[in-house]
């Protein structure tokens, strides 16, 4: 089995706990959305490769992984035709136009999500109500708002210092995209990837550490809220670490991760910003800087001119 196929399968396996939690919390609609994205990505890749007269490459499992990651970055009630459109963009435009796996400058799943955020803003920022409840007027009521939506409003109506709230953020049972609802499930998968040496610690630690430090200095809400809410854990371990679109050196990975953390928090804390979340755009922005980071952090060969 090739290295690429093994790595892709390992990431898919690592995402199974988060995928299971998504289906548990959001029900059949989550399973249908995930299946739609995966199937659309695989079919689109086959059609693109046939149209270009190139070898069919779905056997490397990269299209399956792109579909799964895209689905985990979507709201559970998103119309399926929009999911198909995002999947086609991720594979055809963000991946195959550049020559396929190994040549794409941007993470395909995140490029597909960014395309959908711009094209279908209303649907991509509309959340269904899960079993999560918050205190309002002395009563526990269901809400469709995500934790980051409360943060953007200045944490109005939600006390983030309560242990129960932090437990919900860590174990699950909050509103958000499919793959964001349980940091615990994501960390189980992250541990598997580190154990298998599919990824290294550099980008995740730099990313999450920067988010924590920025939130600590900003002081609006406890830093753990920013770390556990939204897509920080998902992005740090499963998307920012993409081999093709991230730096190759240790120091380069640390710079890349810190940059992701800073851009994420700049978007999250901008008082006039339209989006409460910034992970996807932050990783895409840093993807653009990857060649430059590689250039300045790549060791000079012995005897070569600097």
NUVO-518407 format. One record per residue (C-alpha): residue in one letter; x, y, z. Coordinates in steps of 0.5 Angstrom, whole numbers. Layout:
<atoms>
<atom><code>A</code><px>X</px><py>Y</py><pz>Z</pz></atom>
...
</atoms>
This chain:
<atoms>
<atom><code>X</code><px>0</px><py>0</py><pz>0</pz></atom>
<atom><code>X</code><px>3</px><py>7</py><pz>-2</pz></atom>
<atom><code>X</code><px>5</px><py>12</py><pz>3</pz></atom>
<atom><code>X</code><px>-1</px><py>17</py><pz>1</pz></atom>
<atom><code>X</code><px>-6</px><py>12</py><pz>1</pz></atom>
<atom><code>X</code><px>-4</px><py>10</py><pz>8</pz></atom>
<atom><code>X</code><px>-4</px><py>17</py><pz>10</pz></atom>
<atom><code>X</code><px>-11</px><py>18</py><pz>8</pz></atom>
<atom><code>X</code><px>-14</px><py>12</py><pz>11</pz></atom>
<atom><code>X</code><px>-11</px><py>14</py><pz>17</pz></atom>
<atom><code>X</code><px>-14</px><py>21</py><pz>17</pz></atom>
<atom><code>X</code><px>-20</px><py>18</py><pz>15</pz></atom>
<atom><code>X</code><px>-20</px><py>13</py><pz>21</pz></atom>
<atom><code>X</code><px>-18</px><py>19</py><pz>26</pz></atom>
<atom><code>X</code><px>-24</px><py>23</py><pz>24</pz></atom>
<atom><code>X</code><px>-29</px><py>17</py><pz>25</pz></atom>
<atom><code>X</code><px>-30</px><py>19</py><pz>33</pz></atom>
<atom><code>X</code><px>-32</px><py>26</py><pz>31</pz></atom>
<atom><code>X</code><px>-36</px><py>23</py><pz>25</pz></atom>
<atom><code>X</code><px>-40</px><py>18</py><pz>30</pz></atom>
<atom><code>X</code><px>-41</px><py>24</py><pz>35</pz></atom>
<atom><code>X</code><px>-44</px><py>28</py><pz>29</pz></atom>
<atom><code>X</code><px>-49</px><py>23</py><pz>27</pz></atom>
<atom><code>X</code><px>-51</px><py>22</py><pz>34</pz></atom>
<atom><code>X</code><px>-52</px><py>29</py><pz>36</pz></atom>
<atom><code>X</code><px>-55</px><py>31</py><pz>29</pz></atom>
<atom><code>X</code><px>-58</px><py>25</py><pz>27</pz></atom>
<atom><code>X</code><px>-60</px><py>22</py><pz>20</pz></atom>
<atom><code>X</code><px>-59</px><py>29</py><pz>17</pz></atom>
<atom><code>X</code><px>-52</px><py>29</py><pz>19</pz></atom>
<atom><code>X</code><px>-51</px><py>22</py><pz>16</pz></atom>
<atom><code>X</code><px>-54</px><py>24</py><pz>9</pz></atom>
<atom><code>X</code><px>-50</px><py>30</py><pz>8</pz></atom>
<atom><code>X</code><px>-43</px><py>26</py><pz>10</pz></atom>
<atom><code>X</code><px>-45</px><py>21</py><pz>5</pz></atom>
<atom><code>X</code><px>-47</px><py>26</py><pz>-1</pz></atom>
<atom><code>X</code><px>-41</px><py>30</py><pz>0</pz></atom>
<atom><code>X</code><px>-36</px><py>24</py><pz>0</pz></atom>
<atom><code>X</code><px>-40</px><py>21</py><pz>-6</pz></atom>
<atom><code>X</code><px>-40</px><py>28</py><pz>-10</pz></atom>
<atom><code>X</code><px>-33</px><py>28</py><pz>-9</pz></atom>
<atom><code>X</code><px>-31</px><py>21</py><pz>-11</pz></atom>
<atom><code>X</code><px>-36</px><py>22</py><pz>-17</pz></atom>
<atom><code>X</code><px>-33</px><py>29</py><pz>-19</pz></atom>
<atom><code>X</code><px>-26</px><py>26</py><pz>-19</pz></atom>
<atom><code>X</code><px>-27</px><py>21</py><pz>-23</pz></atom>
<atom><code>X</code><px>-30</px><py>25</py><pz>-28</pz></atom>
<atom><code>X</code><px>-25</px><py>30</py><pz>-28</pz></atom>
<atom><code>X</code><px>-19</px><py>25</py><pz>-29</pz></atom>
<atom><code>X</code><px>-23</px><py>22</py><pz>-35</pz></atom>
<atom><code>X</code><px>-24</px><py>29</py><pz>-38</pz></atom>
<atom><code>X</code><px>-17</px><py>30</py><pz>-37</pz></atom>
<atom><code>X</code><px>-15</px><py>23</py><pz>-40</pz></atom>
<atom><code>X</code><px>-11</px><py>22</py><pz>-34</pz></atom>
<atom><code>X</code><px>-11</px><py>16</py><pz>-29</pz></atom>
<atom><code>X</code><px>-16</px><py>15</py><pz>-24</pz></atom>
<atom><code>X</code><px>-14</px><py>17</py><pz>-18</pz></atom>
<atom><code>X</code><px>-20</px><py>15</py><pz>-13</pz></atom>
<atom><code>X</code><px>-16</px><py>9</py><pz>-10</pz></atom>
<atom><code>X</code><px>-11</px><py>14</py><pz>-6</pz></atom>
<atom><code>X</code><px>-17</px><py>16</py><pz>-2</pz></atom>
<atom><code>X</code><px>-16</px><py>23</py><pz>-2</pz></atom>
<atom><code>X</code><px>-23</px><py>25</py><pz>-5</pz></atom>
<atom><code>X</code><px>-26</px><py>21</py><pz>0</pz></atom>
<atom><code>X</code><px>-22</px><py>25</py><pz>5</pz></atom>
<atom><code>X</code><px>-24</px><py>31</py><pz>2</pz></atom>
<atom><code>X</code><px>-31</px><py>30</py><pz>2</pz></atom>
<atom><code>X</code><px>-31</px><py>28</py><pz>9</pz></atom>
<atom><code>X</code><px>-27</px><py>34</py><pz>11</pz></atom>
<atom><code>X</code><px>-32</px><py>38</py><pz>7</pz></atom>
<atom><code>X</code><px>-38</px><py>35</py><pz>11</pz></atom>
<atom><code>X</code><px>-35</px><py>36</py><pz>18</pz></atom>
<atom><code>X</code><px>-35</px><py>44</py><pz>16</pz></atom>
<atom><code>X</code><px>-42</px><py>44</py><pz>14</pz></atom>
<atom><code>X</code><px>-48</px><py>46</py><pz>18</pz></atom>
<atom><code>X</code><px>-53</px><py>40</py><pz>19</pz></atom>
<atom><code>X</code><px>-59</px><py>42</py><pz>15</pz></atom>
<atom><code>X</code><px>-55</px><py>45</py><pz>9</pz></atom>
<atom><code>X</code><px>-59</px><py>43</py><pz>3</pz></atom>
<atom><code>X</code><px>-56</px><py>38</py><pz>-1</pz></atom>
<atom><code>X</code><px>-55</px><py>41</py><pz>-7</pz></atom>
<atom><code>X</code><px>-51</px><py>46</py><pz>-4</pz></atom>
<atom><code>X</code><px>-46</px><py>41</py><pz>-1</pz></atom>
<atom><code>X</code><px>-46</px><py>38</py><pz>-8</pz></atom>
<atom><code>X</code><px>-44</px><py>45</py><pz>-11</pz></atom>
<atom><code>X</code><px>-38</px><py>45</py><pz>-6</pz></atom>
<atom><code>X</code><px>-36</px><py>38</py><pz>-7</pz></atom>
<atom><code>X</code><px>-35</px><py>40</py><pz>-14</pz></atom>
<atom><code>X</code><px>-31</px><py>46</py><pz>-13</pz></atom>
<atom><code>X</code><px>-27</px><py>43</py><pz>-8</pz></atom>
<atom><code>X</code><px>-25</px><py>37</py><pz>-13</pz></atom>
<atom><code>X</code><px>-25</px><py>40</py><pz>-20</pz></atom>
<atom><code>X</code><px>-23</px><py>48</py><pz>-18</pz></atom>
<atom><code>X</code><px>-19</px><py>47</py><pz>-12</pz></atom>
<atom><code>X</code><px>-15</px><py>41</py><pz>-14</pz></atom>
<atom><code>X</code><px>-16</px><py>38</py><pz>-21</pz></atom>
<atom><code>X</code><px>-15</px><py>44</py><pz>-24</pz></atom>
<atom><code>X</code><px>-8</px><py>45</py><pz>-21</pz></atom>
<atom><code>X</code><px>-6</px><py>38</py><pz>-23</pz></atom>
<atom><code>X</code><px>-9</px><py>34</py><pz>-18</pz></atom>
<atom><code>X</code><px>-6</px><py>31</py><pz>-11</pz></atom>
<atom><code>X</code><px>0</px><py>34</py><pz>-10</pz></atom>
<atom><code>X</code><px>0</px><py>40</py><pz>-14</pz></atom>
<atom><code>X</code><px>-6</px><py>44</py><pz>-11</pz></atom>
<atom><code>X</code><px>-4</px><py>50</py><pz>-7</pz></atom>
<atom><code>X</code><px>-10</px><py>51</py><pz>-2</pz></atom>
<atom><code>X</code><px>-13</px><py>45</py><pz>2</pz></atom>
<atom><code>X</code><px>-19</px><py>43</py><pz>-3</pz></atom>
<atom><code>X</code><px>-24</px><py>42</py><pz>3</pz></atom>
<atom><code>X</code><px>-23</px><py>49</py><pz>6</pz></atom>
<atom><code>X</code><px>-23</px><py>52</py><pz>-1</pz></atom>
<atom><code>X</code><px>-30</px><py>49</py><pz>-2</pz></atom>
<atom><code>X</code><px>-32</px><py>51</py><pz>4</pz></atom>
<atom><code>X</code><px>-30</px><py>58</py><pz>3</pz></atom>
<atom><code>X</code><px>-33</px><py>58</py><pz>-4</pz></atom>
<atom><code>X</code><px>-40</px><py>56</py><pz>0</pz></atom>
<atom><code>X</code><px>-39</px><py>61</py><pz>5</pz></atom>
<atom><code>X</code><px>-39</px><py>67</py><pz>0</pz></atom>
<atom><code>X</code><px>-44</px><py>64</py><pz>-5</pz></atom>
<atom><code>X</code><px>-49</px><py>61</py><pz>0</pz></atom>
<atom><code>X</code><px>-48</px><py>66</py><pz>6</pz></atom>
<atom><code>X</code><px>-55</px><py>65</py><pz>9</pz></atom>
<atom><code>X</code><px>-55</px><py>57</py><pz>9</pz></atom>
<atom><code>X</code><px>-48</px><py>57</py><pz>11</pz></atom>
<atom><code>X</code><px>-49</px><py>61</py><pz>18</pz></atom>
<atom><code>X</code><px>-56</px><py>58</py><pz>19</pz></atom>
<atom><code>X</code><px>-56</px><py>53</py><pz>25</pz></atom>
<atom><code>X</code><px>-61</px><py>48</py><pz>27</pz></atom>
<atom><code>X</code><px>-62</px><py>47</py><pz>35</pz></atom>
<atom><code>X</code><px>-59</px><py>41</py><pz>38</pz></atom>
<atom><code>X</code><px>-60</px><py>39</py><pz>45</pz></atom>
<atom><code>X</code><px>-56</px><py>44</py><pz>48</pz></atom>
<atom><code>X</code><px>-59</px><py>49</py><pz>52</pz></atom>
<atom><code>X</code><px>-57</px><py>55</py><pz>55</pz></atom>
<atom><code>X</code><px>-59</px><py>59</py><pz>61</pz></atom>
<atom><code>X</code><px>-64</px><py>65</py><pz>60</pz></atom>
<atom><code>X</code><px>-68</px><py>69</py><pz>65</pz></atom>
<atom><code>X</code><px>-67</px><py>63</py><pz>70</pz></atom>
<atom><code>X</code><px>-69</px><py>58</py><pz>65</pz></atom>
<atom><code>X</code><px>-66</px><py>53</py><pz>61</pz></atom>
<atom><code>X</code><px>-68</px><py>54</py><pz>54</pz></atom>
<atom><code>X</code><px>-66</px><py>51</py><pz>47</pz></atom>
<atom><code>X</code><px>-62</px><py>55</py><pz>42</pz></atom>
<atom><code>X</code><px>-60</px><py>55</py><pz>35</pz></atom>
<atom><code>X</code><px>-54</px><py>60</py><pz>36</pz></atom>
<atom><code>X</code><px>-47</px><py>57</py><pz>36</pz></atom>
<atom><code>X</code><px>-42</px><py>58</py><pz>42</pz></atom>
<atom><code>X</code><px>-38</px><py>63</py><pz>38</pz></atom>
<atom><code>X</code><px>-44</px><py>67</py><pz>36</pz></atom>
<atom><code>X</code><px>-45</px><py>68</py><pz>43</pz></atom>
<atom><code>X</code><px>-38</px><py>70</py><pz>44</pz></atom>
<atom><code>X</code><px>-39</px><py>75</py><pz>38</pz></atom>
<atom><code>X</code><px>-44</px><py>79</py><pz>42</pz></atom>
<atom><code>X</code><px>-40</px><py>80</py><pz>48</pz></atom>
<atom><code>X</code><px>-42</px><py>73</py><pz>51</pz></atom>
<atom><code>X</code><px>-49</px><py>76</py><pz>52</pz></atom>
<atom><code>X</code><px>-54</px><py>71</py><pz>55</pz></atom>
<atom><code>X</code><px>-48</px><py>65</py><pz>56</pz></atom>
<atom><code>X</code><px>-44</px><py>65</py><pz>62</pz></atom>
<atom><code>X</code><px>-37</px><py>62</py><pz>59</pz></atom>
<atom><code>X</code><px>-34</px><py>61</py><pz>66</pz></atom>
<atom><code>X</code><px>-39</px><py>55</py><pz>68</pz></atom>
<atom><code>X</code><px>-36</px><py>48</py><pz>69</pz></atom>
<atom><code>X</code><px>-43</px><py>46</py><pz>65</pz></atom>
<atom><code>X</code><px>-41</px><py>50</py><pz>59</pz></atom>
<atom><code>X</code><px>-34</px><py>48</py><pz>58</pz></atom>
<atom><code>X</code><px>-36</px><py>41</py><pz>59</pz></atom>
<atom><code>X</code><px>-41</px><py>42</py><pz>53</pz></atom>
<atom><code>X</code><px>-36</px><py>45</py><pz>49</pz></atom>
<atom><code>X</code><px>-31</px><py>39</py><pz>51</pz></atom>
<atom><code>X</code><px>-35</px><py>33</py><pz>50</pz></atom>
<atom><code>X</code><px>-40</px><py>36</py><pz>45</pz></atom>
<atom><code>X</code><px>-48</px><py>37</py><pz>45</pz></atom>
<atom><code>X</code><px>-47</px><py>44</py><pz>42</pz></atom>
<atom><code>X</code><px>-49</px><py>48</py><pz>36</pz></atom>
<atom><code>X</code><px>-44</px><py>48</py><pz>30</pz></atom>
<atom><code>X</code><px>-42</px><py>45</py><pz>24</pz></atom>
<atom><code>X</code><px>-42</px><py>37</py><pz>24</pz></atom>
<atom><code>X</code><px>-35</px><py>36</py><pz>26</pz></atom>
<atom><code>X</code><px>-34</px><py>42</py><pz>31</pz></atom>
<atom><code>X</code><px>-39</px><py>39</py><pz>36</pz></atom>
<atom><code>X</code><px>-34</px><py>35</py><pz>40</pz></atom>
<atom><code>X</code><px>-27</px><py>37</py><pz>42</pz></atom>
<atom><code>X</code><px>-26</px><py>30</py><pz>46</pz></atom>
<atom><code>X</code><px>-28</px><py>26</py><pz>39</pz></atom>
<atom><code>X</code><px>-23</px><py>30</py><pz>35</pz></atom>
<atom><code>X</code><px>-17</px><py>30</py><pz>40</pz></atom>
<atom><code>X</code><px>-18</px><py>22</py><pz>40</pz></atom>
<atom><code>X</code><px>-17</px><py>22</py><pz>33</pz></atom>
<atom><code>X</code><px>-11</px><py>27</py><pz>34</pz></atom>
<atom><code>X</code><px>-8</px><py>22</py><pz>38</pz></atom>
<atom><code>X</code><px>-8</px><py>17</py><pz>33</pz></atom>
<atom><code>X</code><px>-5</px><py>21</py><pz>28</pz></atom>
<atom><code>X</code><px>1</px><py>23</py><pz>33</pz></atom>
<atom><code>X</code><px>2</px><py>16</py><pz>35</pz></atom>
<atom><code>X</code><px>2</px><py>14</py><pz>27</pz></atom>
<atom><code>X</code><px>6</px><py>19</py><pz>26</pz></atom>
<atom><code>X</code><px>2</px><py>22</py><pz>20</pz></atom>
<atom><code>X</code><px>3</px><py>29</py><pz>23</pz></atom>
<atom><code>X</code><px>8</px><py>32</py><pz>28</pz></atom>
<atom><code>X</code><px>6</px><py>37</py><pz>34</pz></atom>
<atom><code>X</code><px>9</px><py>43</py><pz>31</pz></atom>
<atom><code>X</code><px>3</px><py>46</py><pz>27</pz></atom>
<atom><code>X</code><px>-3</px><py>44</py><pz>32</pz></atom>
<atom><code>X</code><px>1</px><py>46</py><pz>38</pz></atom>
<atom><code>X</code><px>3</px><py>53</py><pz>35</pz></atom>
<atom><code>X</code><px>-4</px><py>54</py><pz>32</pz></atom>
<atom><code>X</code><px>-8</px><py>52</py><pz>39</pz></atom>
<atom><code>X</code><px>-2</px><py>56</py><pz>43</pz></atom>
<atom><code>X</code><px>-3</px><py>62</py><pz>39</pz></atom>
<atom><code>X</code><px>-11</px><py>62</py><pz>40</pz></atom>
<atom><code>X</code><px>-10</px><py>61</py><pz>47</pz></atom>
<atom><code>X</code><px>-5</px><py>66</py><pz>48</pz></atom>
<atom><code>X</code><px>-9</px><py>71</py><pz>44</pz></atom>
<atom><code>X</code><px>-15</px><py>70</py><pz>47</pz></atom>
<atom><code>X</code><px>-12</px><py>71</py><pz>54</pz></atom>
<atom><code>X</code><px>-9</px><py>78</py><pz>52</pz></atom>
<atom><code>X</code><px>-16</px><py>80</py><pz>49</pz></atom>
<atom><code>X</code><px>-19</px><py>78</py><pz>55</pz></atom>
<atom><code>X</code><px>-27</px><py>78</py><pz>53</pz></atom>
<atom><code>X</code><px>-28</px><py>70</py><pz>55</pz></atom>
<atom><code>X</code><px>-24</px><py>65</py><pz>58</pz></atom>
<atom><code>X</code><px>-18</px><py>62</py><pz>53</pz></atom>
<atom><code>X</code><px>-21</px><py>55</py><pz>53</pz></atom>
<atom><code>X</code><px>-27</px><py>58</py><pz>50</pz></atom>
<atom><code>X</code><px>-24</px><py>60</py><pz>44</pz></atom>
<atom><code>X</code><px>-20</px><py>54</py><pz>43</pz></atom>
<atom><code>X</code><px>-26</px><py>49</py><pz>44</pz></atom>
<atom><code>X</code><px>-31</px><py>53</py><pz>40</pz></atom>
<atom><code>X</code><px>-31</px><py>53</py><pz>33</pz></atom>
<atom><code>X</code><px>-26</px><py>49</py><pz>28</pz></atom>
<atom><code>X</code><px>-20</px><py>51</py><pz>32</pz></atom>
<atom><code>X</code><px>-18</px><py>43</py><pz>34</pz></atom>
<atom><code>X</code><px>-21</px><py>41</py><pz>27</pz></atom>
<atom><code>X</code><px>-17</px><py>45</py><pz>23</pz></atom>
<atom><code>X</code><px>-11</px><py>45</py><pz>27</pz></atom>
<atom><code>X</code><px>-10</px><py>37</py><pz>27</pz></atom>
<atom><code>X</code><px>-14</px><py>35</py><pz>21</pz></atom>
<atom><code>X</code><px>-13</px><py>41</py><pz>16</pz></atom>
<atom><code>X</code><px>-7</px><py>46</py><pz>17</pz></atom>
<atom><code>X</code><px>-3</px><py>39</py><pz>17</pz></atom>
<atom><code>X</code><px>-4</px><py>38</py><pz>10</pz></atom>
<atom><code>X</code><px>2</px><py>35</py><pz>7</pz></atom>
<atom><code>X</code><px>1</px><py>39</py><pz>0</pz></atom>
<atom><code>X</code><px>-1</px><py>46</py><pz>3</pz></atom>
<atom><code>X</code><px>3</px><py>46</py><pz>9</pz></atom>
<atom><code>X</code><px>11</px><py>48</py><pz>10</pz></atom>
<atom><code>X</code><px>16</px><py>42</py><pz>10</pz></atom>
<atom><code>X</code><px>21</px><py>44</py><pz>16</pz></atom>
<atom><code>X</code><px>20</px><py>44</py><pz>23</pz></atom>
<atom><code>X</code><px>20</px><py>52</py><pz>24</pz></atom>
<atom><code>X</code><px>16</px><py>53</py><pz>18</pz></atom>
<atom><code>X</code><px>11</px><py>49</py><pz>21</pz></atom>
<atom><code>X</code><px>11</px><py>53</py><pz>27</pz></atom>
<atom><code>X</code><px>11</px><py>60</py><pz>24</pz></atom>
<atom><code>X</code><px>5</px><py>57</py><pz>19</pz></atom>
<atom><code>X</code><px>1</px><py>55</py><pz>26</pz></atom>
<atom><code>X</code><px>2</px><py>61</py><pz>29</pz></atom>
<atom><code>X</code><px>0</px><py>65</py><pz>23</pz></atom>
<atom><code>X</code><px>-6</px><py>61</py><pz>23</pz></atom>
<atom><code>X</code><px>-8</px><py>62</py><pz>30</pz></atom>
<atom><code>X</code><px>-7</px><py>70</py><pz>29</pz></atom>
<atom><code>X</code><px>-11</px><py>70</py><pz>23</pz></atom>
<atom><code>X</code><px>-17</px><py>66</py><pz>26</pz></atom>
<atom><code>X</code><px>-17</px><py>71</py><pz>32</pz></atom>
<atom><code>X</code><px>-17</px><py>77</py><pz>28</pz></atom>
<atom><code>X</code><px>-23</px><py>75</py><pz>25</pz></atom>
<atom><code>X</code><px>-26</px><py>72</py><pz>31</pz></atom>
<atom><code>X</code><px>-25</px><py>79</py><pz>35</pz></atom>
<atom><code>X</code><px>-26</px><py>84</py><pz>30</pz></atom>
<atom><code>X</code><px>-32</px><py>88</py><pz>32</pz></atom>
<atom><code>X</code><px>-35</px><py>90</py><pz>26</pz></atom>
<atom><code>X</code><px>-33</px><py>83</py><pz>23</pz></atom>
<atom><code>X</code><px>-39</px><py>79</py><pz>19</pz></atom>
<atom><code>X</code><px>-36</px><py>72</py><pz>21</pz></atom>
<atom><code>X</code><px>-36</px><py>69</py><pz>28</pz></atom>
<atom><code>X</code><px>-31</px><py>64</py><pz>26</pz></atom>
<atom><code>X</code><px>-24</px><py>65</py><pz>22</pz></atom>
<atom><code>X</code><px>-21</px><py>58</py><pz>22</pz></atom>
<atom><code>X</code><px>-22</px><py>56</py><pz>15</pz></atom>
<atom><code>X</code><px>-20</px><py>63</py><pz>12</pz></atom>
<atom><code>X</code><px>-14</px><py>63</py><pz>16</pz></atom>
<atom><code>X</code><px>-11</px><py>56</py><pz>14</pz></atom>
<atom><code>X</code><px>-13</px><py>58</py><pz>7</pz></atom>
<atom><code>X</code><px>-9</px><py>65</py><pz>8</pz></atom>
<atom><code>X</code><px>-3</px><py>61</py><pz>11</pz></atom>
<atom><code>X</code><px>-3</px><py>56</py><pz>5</pz></atom>
<atom><code>X</code><px>-2</px><py>62</py><pz>0</pz></atom>
<atom><code>X</code><px>5</px><py>64</py><pz>5</pz></atom>
<atom><code>X</code><px>7</px><py>56</py><pz>5</pz></atom>
<atom><code>X</code><px>12</px><py>57</py><pz>-1</pz></atom>
<atom><code>X</code><px>15</px><py>63</py><pz>2</pz></atom>
<atom><code>X</code><px>16</px><py>60</py><pz>9</pz></atom>
<atom><code>X</code><px>19</px><py>54</py><pz>6</pz></atom>
<atom><code>X</code><px>24</px><py>58</py><pz>2</pz></atom>
<atom><code>X</code><px>26</px><py>62</py><pz>8</pz></atom>
<atom><code>X</code><px>26</px><py>56</py><pz>13</pz></atom>
<atom><code>X</code><px>29</px><py>51</py><pz>9</pz></atom>
<atom><code>X</code><px>36</px><py>49</py><pz>11</pz></atom>
<atom><code>X</code><px>42</px><py>51</py><pz>6</pz></atom>
<atom><code>X</code><px>45</px><py>45</py><pz>3</pz></atom>
<atom><code>X</code><px>53</px><py>44</py><pz>5</pz></atom>
<atom><code>X</code><px>57</px><py>47</py><pz>1</pz></atom>
<atom><code>X</code><px>51</px><py>51</py><pz>-3</pz></atom>
<atom><code>X</code><px>51</px><py>59</py><pz>-3</pz></atom>
<atom><code>X</code><px>45</px><py>61</py><pz>2</pz></atom>
</atoms>
